[in-house]
Each structure stands twice: as C-alpha cells, then as structure tokens.
C-alpha cells in the first residue's frame, strides 16, 4: 500500500501513478514491506527545486530516501534508488543473522 502526498499543490494523476509504480518495484528486493509513503513538495515558485521523500516501513525499521532535482519524476526515481540500496543492506543484515531469527521476523511481519 503506497500513500502519495503532495504538499502545497495538487499532484497530477500521472505523477501519482509514476510514484506508485516506482515504489511498487521495491518489492522485488524485499517482500516484507509493510507500508510505503511518498511525499512531494517544492521549495521556490520560480525555478523551483522539486523534492521527493520516499519512506518504506519494514519490520522494526523505517527506511527513507530524499532527493531534490528540477523534475518530480527524476526526484522520485532518485529517492527510490536510495531506498533500494537501503533495502539491500537491510536484507543482507537479516541474512547474516541466525536463520531462526529471520524466520521469526518474517512470521511477525506477515
């Protein structure tokens, strides 16, 4: 379930769908994602910097990526890339621990 929030403006439907599709791709890397949020905002009205913040909740942790660029879609892509790298590290840490602990975590997350 992905929630897309736009601050101080109304996001276009295509932008919301793009953000949801990009975040949905994160489930390829880790299937224990509980909830995800995308927050879109901008800094200045003229020549504005677009900001995308992607937060993903996993068992006992929250991974966040923030990116700024001149385009919302590019910002979303960059933020998702940051979260993707964090998910890979999180998954590697889980696999490095005892297998019984990993099974307990997965059972609780589902």
N, C-alpha and C positions, 0 to 999 in steps of 0.2 A: 504494500500500500504506500503510495507516494503522494505527499501533500505538496502542492506548489503554491507559494505565497508571493505576491508582488507588493512591494512597499511603495506607496505614493503614486501608483499608476495602475492601470488595468492591463494585464499582460494579454497579448493576442493568443488566440487558441493554438496557432501553430507553434508558438514559443512554449506554451504549456505542454503540448504533446511531445515536442522535442526533448524537453527536460525529463518527462516521464519515461520516454523510451531510453534515454541515456542511463538513467538511474536503474531501470529495469535490467540493463545489461550487466550490472554489478552482480546479479545473482549467479552468473557463470563462475565467478571467482569464489563466492562463499554463499551457501544456501541457507545460512542461519540468520539472515537479515530479518529483524523484527519489524522495523519501521524506517521510513526514509522521508526526508523533508528537503525541499529546495526553496530557498528564499532569494528573490530577485530584487535588486534595488539599484539606484544610480546616485552619483554624487553631485554633479553640476548640470544645470539645464542646458547650457551651451557647451558643445564639445564634451559631453558627459562621459564619465567613466562608468561602465556597466559592471555591477558586482553580482556574482552568483555564489551562494553559500549552500553546499550540499552536506547534509548531516545524515548519517546512517547509524541506526541503533542495532547493535548486536548484543548477544548475551553479556551482561555485566560491563558493557563499554559503549562509548559513542565516538564514532569517527567523523571528523569534519574536514572539509576542504573548502577554502575560499579562494576565488580567483577574480581578477579585475582585467578588463580589456575594453576595446571600443565597441564590441558587439556582444549581445546577450548569449547567443548560441555558442560563440567561442568561449565565453566565460564559463558557461555550463560544462562544455567539453573539458576545459582545463581543470575545473573543480572535481569533476567525476574522475579524471585521471589521478588526481591527488588521493581521492578516497580509494580508488582501485589499488594503488600502491600500499595504502594503509591496511586494506583488507588482506592483501597478500602476506604482509608481515604478521598480521593478527593470526591468520590461518597457519602460518609457519610456526608460530609460538605454540599454538594449540597442538599441532602435530608433534612438536618436540617434547611435550609433556607426556605423562603416562597415558596410555590408551584408555584405561578405565575412567580416568578423569574426563577425557574428551567425550566418551560415551555418555557420561552423566550430564555434561553441559548440553550436548545435543538433545538429550531427552527432556531437559528442562526448557530449552528454547522452543521446542515444538509444542 
